[in-house]
Amino acid sequence: MQAIPPRARPTKIFLVASLCLFAVLLLAAFQFGDNNGLNNMTFAQVQRLVSDLPKAQKMANDGNLELLAGKPVRGEPATLRGELTDANCFLGTHTHAYDHAFCAKFCAAAGGPLLFVSDQGGLVYVVLTASNGVPLPESVLNLIGVPGIKVKGRTFDANGVRALAVESVQP
């Protein structure tokens, strides 16, 4: 007959389980989460930080959050010819080009997303900045609605969406 091993006392099991749970919770407190309530900031509060990237990065670091702002966008180098336009009008009514430049700039100024419509095959790209959290330069924004501009940047596909991280433009 085989001997049955002695069972651990319930208090010992409880103590070990409690210590393990405490260790996991302690580790989680240091690894995850928003320690300073940054995720609850209003859009307007966060928008004011865009002009002070080092301060925003320090706040995120102190709050135990990852801030990708300032980091370059991935993708393959590309030079494309086409037009920057606003997503709302182009996708809603296919409106673009010189006759639509003022409207496209107005929508972009109001915070609407931009698209790049390539002259080669009419491919449409969502426009991103070359670095996360860094606004597009005014030289780029001034060319919204101008057909035939040359854009240098990085292209990639994400979840079936083509994206173009704009680095520079030429009329």
Buried (B, 14 or more C-beta within 10 A) or exposed (E): EEEEEEEEEEEEEEEEEEEEEEEEEEEEEEEEEEEBEBEEBEEEEEEEBEEEBEEBBEBBEEBBBEBEBEEBBEBEEBEBEBBBBBBBBBEEEEBBBEEBBEBBBEBBEEEBEBBBBBBEEEBBBBBBBBBBBBEBBEEBBBBBBBBEBBBBBBBBEEEEEBBBBBBEBEE
